[in-house]
Amino acid sequence: MKKREGIIEKFSTFLSFGNSSSDLNPIWQTDPNLERCIKSLVESEPDANEEFWAQYFLKVLRKASTEEDTETKANGDAVNIDGLSASTRLPFTTSSLIAGRHMSAYLQEACLWASQKAYQRFKYLRHKYPLEEYFQIANAAANPPGKLLKNFNVEYPLTNIEGYAKTAIIRLISNTIYQHDIEAKRGKFSDYGLLKDLNAKELREALLSKGINHKKLNSYCLVWRCLDKIYQPTRSQGSRSLEPPNQQHLQEIAHCYNQQINKLDFPTAPVSSEKVQSMLSTCVRAARDYRTKRFLSLEEYDNIFDPTLTPWDTLIQEEAWKQVNSIICKLFASIPETGQIMLKLWQGLSLTQTEIATILRANYPDLQKQYQVARQLSRYNQSILKDLVK
């Protein structure tokens, strides 16, 4: 892809993945109105660099957002920005909407950079999210630009808008994926990072779902509380890389647990460090299944093959699949029409979530963005799978 050169290009062009003849290679498309506007401004301040203009448009947006006279803004009266030029006070004689469009154009390369980083970070999700979908999420995160750059300090000399935006956008993309994609949630936490992130209600529900009876439930919750109290990593570690507690930690957790059962008069025996490890492992498995709601996909079922099947086994298996198909058809018919359409487009025609959003947005205003489609598909999938396992 050709890199943009010059201030005029950077403030008047947008990245497009829509050119089918370019094998999905993104191309730059020019907005003629923005091009005319930035040309005029550059002529009035020829020595200014791109950071000058980025900060200029950001200050225009900030001034417009605090302006009390909304009619003045709408009519596009001059807005004077102090401190941007040693020689002039440059008037901006068009609306703040145009300033926002210029900033959106400028942030396109930051969006692309963040999209590429997210594409690498979530490489295990490439079957769901092509690069253009990450770019769409990035664009949604970057707009309106004034909101994205709300906390950017224009007075701090060691930062620039593009660098700040890259960091903010990659964080927002990651948050969006973690929030709406079950498979991403599964990979977000290390085992003990997950336990440290869990709350007591979630743990109890997770353990109950794994068949831990009420008599044992309090013991597992107590060992988890002792872990939270004892295991405090001495150095900063992210939830994805949190190491398991060492032997000394386990011994301290066991000691804490044994002290607590004596104080609380629990009807249970003292535990060793080995027993603590076993109980925590059970908590991890329960918590991970609870958080991610993992089920074996239909594709994985298709790949299961037993070469020792007898004709009788085959007949039983076929009958079982007929029953499963019948149940799935009934469940499919029970979900709303919107859900049926989305599942047909997704599973039947293998369309991406971005393509689904493009098709549905005209008739379904709440399905304008890829992440909205992803959220609805996740909800319908969970509903069907939940009914299947009842």
C-alpha positions as CSV (number, residue, x, y, z in Angstrom):
1,M,0.0,0.0,0.0
2,K,1.3,3.5,-0.9
3,K,2.1,5.6,2.1
4,R,0.6,9.0,2.3
5,E,3.0,11.9,1.7
6,G,2.5,15.5,2.5
7,I,0.0,17.4,4.7
8,I,-2.7,17.7,2.0
9,E,-2.9,13.9,1.6
10,K,-2.8,13.2,5.3
11,F,-5.7,15.5,6.1
12,S,-8.0,14.7,3.1
13,T,-7.8,11.0,2.3
14,F,-9.4,7.9,3.8
15,L,-8.4,4.3,3.6
16,S,-10.8,1.9,1.7
17,F,-10.8,-1.9,1.6
18,G,-13.7,-1.9,-0.8
19,N,-11.8,-2.1,-4.2
20,S,-12.5,-5.7,-5.3
21,S,-10.0,-5.4,-8.1
22,S,-7.2,-4.8,-5.7
23,D,-7.3,-8.1,-3.9
24,L,-8.4,-6.4,-0.7
25,N,-5.3,-4.2,-0.7
26,P,-6.4,-0.9,0.9
27,I,-6.3,2.2,-1.2
28,W,-6.4,5.9,-0.4
29,Q,-9.5,7.8,-1.5
30,T,-9.6,11.6,-1.6
31,D,-12.4,13.7,-0.2
32,P,-12.5,16.7,-2.6
33,N,-14.0,19.1,-0.1
34,L,-11.4,18.3,2.5
35,E,-8.7,18.6,-0.1
36,R,-9.8,22.1,-1.1
37,C,-10.0,23.2,2.5
38,I,-6.6,21.9,3.6
39,K,-4.9,23.4,0.5
40,S,-6.3,26.8,1.4
41,L,-5.1,26.5,5.0
42,V,-1.6,25.3,4.0
43,E,-1.3,28.2,1.6
44,S,-2.0,30.6,4.5
45,E,0.6,28.9,6.8
46,P,3.2,27.2,4.4
47,D,5.8,26.5,7.1
48,A,3.5,24.5,9.4
49,N,4.1,20.8,9.8
50,E,1.5,18.0,10.2
51,E,1.6,18.1,14.0
52,F,0.8,21.9,13.9
53,W,-2.4,21.1,11.8
54,A,-3.4,18.1,14.0
55,Q,-3.2,20.3,17.1
56,Y,-4.9,23.2,15.3
57,F,-7.9,21.0,14.3
58,L,-8.1,19.5,17.8
59,K,-8.2,22.9,19.4
60,V,-10.9,23.9,17.0
61,L,-12.9,20.9,18.1
62,R,-12.3,21.6,21.8
63,K,-13.3,25.2,21.4
64,A,-16.5,24.2,19.5
65,S,-17.4,21.7,22.1
66,T,-17.3,24.3,24.9
67,E,-18.9,27.1,22.8
68,E,-22.2,28.2,24.3
69,D,-23.5,29.9,21.2
70,T,-24.4,26.9,19.1
71,E,-25.9,29.1,16.3
72,T,-22.5,30.8,15.9
73,K,-20.8,27.4,15.5
74,A,-23.4,26.2,13.0
75,N,-22.9,29.3,10.8
76,G,-19.2,28.7,10.7
77,D,-18.0,32.1,12.2
78,A,-14.3,32.5,12.6
79,V,-12.6,30.7,15.5
80,N,-9.3,32.1,16.6
81,I,-6.8,29.6,18.1
82,D,-4.1,31.0,20.3
83,G,-0.6,29.6,20.6
84,L,-0.4,27.7,17.3
85,S,1.6,30.1,15.3
86,A,4.3,32.6,16.2
87,S,3.3,35.0,13.4
88,T,-0.4,34.6,13.0
89,R,-3.7,33.8,14.7
90,L,-5.2,31.6,12.1
91,P,-9.0,31.9,11.6
92,F,-10.9,28.7,10.9
93,T,-13.9,29.8,8.9
94,T,-15.7,26.5,8.3
95,S,-17.7,24.4,10.7
96,S,-16.3,22.2,13.5
97,L,-17.7,19.3,11.5
98,I,-15.0,19.9,8.8
99,A,-12.3,20.0,11.5
100,G,-13.5,16.7,12.8
101,R,-13.3,15.2,9.2
102,H,-9.8,16.5,8.8
103,M,-8.8,14.8,12.1
104,S,-10.6,11.6,11.1
105,A,-8.5,11.6,7.9
106,Y,-5.3,12.3,9.7
107,L,-6.0,9.4,12.2
108,Q,-6.4,6.8,9.4
109,E,-2.8,5.6,9.6
110,A,-3.1,5.3,13.3
111,C,-6.2,3.2,12.8
112,L,-4.4,1.0,10.3
113,W,-1.4,0.6,12.6
114,A,-3.6,-0.4,15.5
115,S,-5.6,-2.8,13.3
116,Q,-2.4,-4.5,12.2
117,K,-1.3,-4.9,15.8
118,A,-4.6,-6.3,16.8
119,Y,-4.6,-8.7,13.9
120,Q,-1.3,-10.0,15.2
121,R,-2.4,-10.0,18.8
122,F,-5.6,-12.0,18.1
123,K,-4.1,-14.2,15.4
124,Y,-6.1,-17.2,16.8
125,L,-9.3,-15.2,15.8
126,R,-8.3,-14.7,12.2
127,H,-11.1,-17.1,11.1
128,K,-13.5,-14.6,12.5
129,Y,-11.9,-11.2,12.0
130,P,-10.1,-10.2,8.8
131,L,-7.9,-7.1,8.9
132,E,-10.7,-4.9,7.5
133,E,-12.9,-5.7,10.4
134,Y,-10.3,-4.6,12.9
135,F,-9.9,-1.4,10.9
136,Q,-13.7,-0.8,11.1
137,I,-13.5,-1.2,14.9
138,A,-10.5,1.1,15.0
139,N,-12.4,3.8,13.0
140,A,-15.4,3.5,15.4
141,A,-13.0,4.0,18.3
142,A,-11.4,7.0,16.7
143,N,-14.6,8.8,16.0
144,P,-15.4,11.4,17.1
145,P,-11.7,12.4,17.3
146,G,-12.4,14.9,20.0
147,K,-13.6,12.2,22.3
148,L,-10.6,9.9,21.5
149,L,-8.2,12.8,22.2
150,K,-10.1,14.3,25.1
151,N,-7.1,13.8,27.5
152,F,-4.3,14.6,25.1
153,N,-2.2,17.5,26.5
154,V,-1.2,19.8,23.7
155,E,1.2,21.6,26.0
156,Y,3.3,18.6,26.7
157,P,6.3,18.8,24.2
158,L,7.3,15.1,24.2
159,T,4.1,13.6,22.8
160,N,2.3,13.9,19.5
161,I,-1.3,13.2,18.5
162,E,-0.6,10.3,16.2
163,G,1.5,8.4,18.8
164,Y,-1.1,9.1,21.5
165,A,-3.9,7.9,19.2
166,K,-2.2,4.7,18.3
167,T,-1.9,3.7,21.9
168,A,-5.5,4.6,22.7
169,I,-7.0,2.9,19.6
170,I,-5.2,-0.5,20.1
171,R,-6.5,-0.5,23.7
172,L,-10.1,0.3,22.6
173,I,-9.9,-2.5,19.9
174,S,-8.7,-5.0,22.5
175,N,-11.5,-4.0,24.9
176,T,-14.1,-4.3,22.2
177,I,-12.9,-7.8,21.2
178,Y,-12.7,-9.0,24.8
179,Q,-16.1,-7.6,25.6
180,H,-18.0,-9.2,22.7
181,D,-16.1,-12.3,21.7
182,I,-16.3,-15.4,23.9
183,E,-13.2,-17.0,22.3
184,A,-11.1,-13.9,23.0
185,K,-12.3,-13.9,26.6
186,R,-11.0,-17.5,27.0
187,G,-7.5,-16.4,26.0
188,K,-7.4,-13.1,27.9
189,F,-6.4,-14.5,31.3
190,S,-3.7,-16.9,32.6
191,D,-5.1,-19.4,35.1
192,Y,-4.3,-17.5,38.2
193,G,-4.9,-14.1,36.5
194,L,-8.4,-15.4,36.0
195,L,-8.8,-16.4,39.7
196,K,-7.6,-13.0,40.8
197,D,-10.1,-11.3,38.5
198,L,-13.0,-13.5,39.6
199,N,-15.5,-12.3,42.2
200,A,-17.1,-14.5,44.8
201,K,-20.5,-14.8,43.1
202,E,-19.0,-15.9,39.9
203,L,-16.9,-18.5,41.6
204,R,-19.8,-20.0,43.5
205,E,-21.9,-20.3,40.3
206,A,-19.0,-21.7,38.4
207,L,-18.3,-24.4,41.1
208,L,-22.0,-25.3,41.3
209,S,-22.1,-25.7,37.5
210,K,-19.2,-28.2,37.8
211,G,-21.1,-30.4,40.3
212,I,-19.5,-29.2,43.5
213,N,-22.1,-29.7,46.2
214,H,-23.1,-27.2,48.8
215,K,-21.2,-29.0,51.5
216,K,-17.9,-28.6,49.7
217,L,-18.6,-25.2,48.2
218,N,-17.6,-23.2,51.2
219,S,-14.3,-25.0,51.4
220,Y,-13.4,-24.1,47.8
221,C,-14.5,-20.5,48.3
222,L,-12.4,-20.3,51.4
223,V,-9.3,-21.6,49.7
224,W,-9.9,-19.1,46.9
225,R,-10.1,-16.2,49.5
226,C,-6.9,-17.4,51.1
227,L,-5.2,-17.3,47.6
228,D,-6.4,-13.8,47.1
229,K,-5.1,-12.7,50.5
230,I,-1.7,-14.5,50.4
231,Y,-0.8,-14.4,46.7
232,Q,0.2,-10.8,45.9
233,P,2.8,-10.7,43.2
234,T,5.7,-8.5,44.1
235,R,6.2,-7.2,40.6
236,S,3.7,-5.9,38.1
237,Q,2.3,-8.7,36.1
238,G,-0.5,-8.6,33.6
239,S,-3.4,-11.0,33.9
240,R,-2.2,-12.9,30.8
241,S,1.2,-13.7,32.3
242,L,0.5,-14.1,36.0
243,E,2.6,-17.1,37.2
244,P,1.1,-19.8,39.4
245,P,1.8,-19.5,43.2
246,N,5.0,-21.3,44.2
247,Q,5.4,-23.9,46.9
248,Q,5.8,-21.4,49.7
249,H,2.6,-19.6,48.6
250,L,0.7,-22.9,48.7
251,Q,2.0,-23.7,52.2
252,E,1.0,-20.2,53.4
253,I,-2.5,-20.6,51.8
254,A,-2.9,-24.0,53.4
255,H,-1.9,-22.5,56.8
256,C,-4.4,-19.6,56.3
257,Y,-7.1,-22.0,55.3
258,N,-6.5,-24.2,58.4
259,Q,-6.6,-21.2,60.7
260,Q,-9.9,-20.0,59.2
261,I,-11.7,-23.4,59.5
262,N,-10.8,-23.4,63.2
263,K,-12.1,-19.9,63.7
264,L,-15.3,-20.6,61.6
265,D,-15.8,-24.1,63.0
266,F,-16.0,-25.6,59.5
267,P,-16.9,-29.3,59.4
268,T,-13.9,-30.1,57.3
269,A,-10.4,-31.5,57.8
270,P,-7.2,-29.4,57.5
271,V,-5.5,-29.4,54.1
272,S,-2.0,-29.7,52.9
273,S,-0.3,-27.6,50.2
274,E,-0.9,-30.5,47.7
275,K,-4.7,-30.4,48.5
276,V,-4.7,-26.6,48.1
277,Q,-3.1,-27.0,44.6
278,S,-5.8,-29.6,43.7
279,M,-8.7,-27.4,44.9
280,L,-7.3,-24.3,43.1
281,S,-7.0,-26.3,39.9
282,T,-10.6,-27.2,40.2
283,C,-11.5,-23.6,40.7
284,V,-9.5,-22.6,37.6
285,R,-11.3,-25.2,35.4
286,A,-14.7,-24.2,36.8
287,A,-14.0,-20.5,36.4
288,R,-12.7,-20.8,32.8
289,D,-15.7,-22.8,31.7
290,Y,-18.0,-20.4,33.5
291,R,-16.4,-17.3,32.0
292,T,-16.1,-18.5,28.4
293,K,-19.2,-20.8,28.2
294,R,-17.1,-23.3,26.1
295,F,-18.9,-25.9,24.0
296,L,-17.6,-28.3,21.4
297,S,-18.5,-26.8,18.0
298,L,-20.5,-28.6,15.4
299,E,-17.4,-28.6,13.2
300,E,-15.5,-30.5,15.8
301,Y,-18.3,-33.0,16.1
302,D,-18.1,-33.6,12.3
303,N,-14.4,-34.5,12.7
304,I,-15.0,-37.2,15.3
305,F,-14.7,-40.6,13.6
306,D,-14.6,-44.1,15.3
307,P,-13.3,-46.8,12.9
308,T,-14.7,-49.6,15.1
309,L,-18.3,-48.6,14.6
310,T,-20.6,-51.5,13.9
311,P,-23.7,-51.2,11.6
312,W,-25.8,-51.1,14.7
313,D,-23.7,-48.3,16.2
314,T,-24.0,-46.4,12.9
315,L,-27.8,-46.8,12.9
316,I,-28.0,-45.5,16.5
317,Q,-25.7,-42.6,15.6
318,E,-27.8,-41.6,12.6
319,E,-31.0,-41.7,14.7
320,A,-29.4,-39.5,17.3
321,W,-28.3,-37.0,14.7
322,K,-31.9,-36.9,13.4
323,Q,-33.1,-36.0,16.8
324,V,-30.4,-33.4,17.3
325,N,-31.2,-31.8,13.9
326,S,-34.9,-31.8,14.8
327,I,-34.2,-30.0,18.1
328,I,-31.9,-27.5,16.4
329,C,-34.6,-26.7,13.8
330,K,-37.1,-26.1,16.5
331,L,-34.7,-23.9,18.4
332,F,-33.8,-22.0,15.3
333,A,-37.4,-21.4,14.6
334,S,-37.9,-20.0,18.1
335,I,-35.4,-17.2,17.8
336,P,-36.4,-13.8,16.3
337,E,-36.4,-13.2,12.6
338,T,-33.3,-11.0,12.9
339,G,-31.4,-13.8,14.5
340,Q,-32.4,-16.3,11.9
341,I,-31.3,-13.9,9.1
342,M,-27.9,-13.3,10.8
343,L,-27.2,-17.0,11.3
344,K,-28.1,-17.8,7.7
345,L,-25.8,-15.1,6.4
346,W,-23.0,-16.1,8.8
347,Q,-23.2,-19.9,8.8
348,G,-25.1,-20.5,5.5
349,L,-23.3,-18.0,3.2
350,S,-20.0,-17.7,5.3
351,L,-20.3,-13.8,5.2
352,T,-18.1,-11.9,7.6
353,Q,-19.6,-9.8,10.4
354,T,-18.8,-6.6,8.5
355,E,-20.6,-7.8,5.4
356,I,-23.6,-8.8,7.6
357,A,-23.7,-5.3,9.1
358,T,-23.6,-3.8,5.7
359,I,-26.5,-5.9,4.5
360,L,-28.7,-5.4,7.6
361,R,-28.0,-1.8,8.6
362,A,-30.7,-0.3,6.3
363,N,-33.5,-2.3,7.9
364,Y,-32.1,-2.8,11.4
365,P,-30.6,0.5,12.9
366,D,-29.2,-1.4,15.9
367,L,-26.9,-3.4,13.6
368,Q,-24.8,-0.7,12.1
369,K,-21.4,-1.9,13.3
370,Q,-19.4,-5.2,13.2
371,Y,-19.2,-5.4,17.0
372,Q,-23.0,-5.1,17.2
373,V,-23.4,-8.0,14.9
374,A,-20.8,-10.0,16.8
375,R,-22.7,-9.3,20.1
376,Q,-26.0,-10.4,18.7
377,L,-24.6,-13.6,17.1
378,S,-22.9,-14.5,20.4
379,R,-26.2,-14.0,22.2
380,Y,-28.2,-16.2,19.8
381,N,-25.4,-18.9,19.7
382,Q,-25.4,-19.0,23.5
383,S,-29.2,-19.2,23.6
384,I,-29.3,-22.2,21.2
385,L,-26.4,-24.0,22.9
386,K,-27.9,-23.4,26.4
387,D,-31.1,-25.0,25.3
388,L,-29.3,-27.9,23.6
389,V,-27.5,-28.9,26.9
390,K,-30.6,-28.8,29.0
